[in-house]
Amino acid sequence: MLKKVKVDGVDKETGKPIYERVNEDGSIEYVNTLTAATSGNGELSYQDIGLKRAPYYGGFTNTFQYKNFELYVHMTYSFGYKAYSYLKTSYTDGTAWLYNNMYKVPSGLKIWKEPGDDADIPMVNSDPSYTQNLYGTTSFGYINSGHVRISKIRLAYNFPEKWLRQMRIQNLALSFTCDNVGVITSRNFIGADPENLGDWPAPRRYVFGLNFTF
């Protein structure tokens, strides 16, 4: 179980994260500094924010046949866990934008810029102490990472035997294979790949094949 100080939005006036402080009676109070998010014993108010490993996972492999066509599909899934997104936390780092165009803000995600902004991401701040605390201590960088991955699709056509007899070929199949087809995630997912949240996803590959037996 992951234990972090919960971040519950962005202060519209200051652009700072809103933290949850758990009082001695169990009530929740919202504060705008991490040092204020301490419980009665003076320690930070760590709370359970979810599981680090997926409790539900598995895969499916199916082969469909229709006349001379054959379709192979391989899929995997993982649900019920959270992962740390370096991409999301980079939006608050004043220097991260220089390194990679992966840091382009997704459509619909708003970074705080001026008082009154209703934002999803706190203000940009290059102060190392600010970003390190936000990254390592709080729930801000953790996102729901449940997904369904389409790992491989293969479509093949097996030529009829009557076409092959004159050429003295027993079997002839033409195929098209696509690896790393895509990933289905939740609407609010931030990143390119739930299994690789700090880098580019595995490249998609296309392979044409011709298999024959004399």
Secondary structure, DSSP 8 states (H G I E B T S, - for coil): -EEEE-EEEE-TTT--EEEEEE-TTS-EEEESSSTT-B-TTSSB-EEEEE-SS-SEEEEEEEEEEETTEEEEEEEEEEES-EEE-HHHHHTT-TTGGGT-GGG---TT--B--STT---SB------HHHHHHHHHHBSTTEEE--EEEEEEEEEEEE--HHHHGGGT-SEEEEEEEEEEEEEEE-TT--SS-TT-TTS-----EEEEEEEEE-
